[in-house]
Amino acid sequence: MSTIFFIVLILLTAIPAGFLLAWLTKEELKDGRKWFKLIIALSLAGSVVFLVLKNEAVTLTLVYITIATGISLGRTH
């Protein structure tokens, strides 16, 4: 039970990381929207693959990347 709590707690830190990434890279986000979308798609696909392979560390890392990149991409207009 406590392991799941810590996993969720660590994944929640991706939210402020995404906002920080968006704030620090305003110009790059506008020009590189397609690359950020590609990063999100590859991270999601990779997380599914490594979930099947039962490699939790890589799966959680890719989910973290997906969350942080998705939030920063959502902050651009």
Steps between C-alpha positions, in 0.01 A plus 500: 500500500775746588683423174202614295478815712863587423458422131201734478685763702799486264278511191321804642831688493477479120229766510719782635783370282278542195409854598867579560593351164234711328617814676867444419451403136228732369666562163597138443150376577345716232740381231523140612139401568524204262811373679335525839203306364744238371667479841160445663401230250831315529498523879148359518582218259820422684326498837252241373781284363701514823186444706450174313868417554450573872773762522339740745785751517504568127120500485472762774774710343318504167168585670676786681635630168154471346335698780762775512515538122121491467453775754765719341348441157156590633632832626591617148251663269 
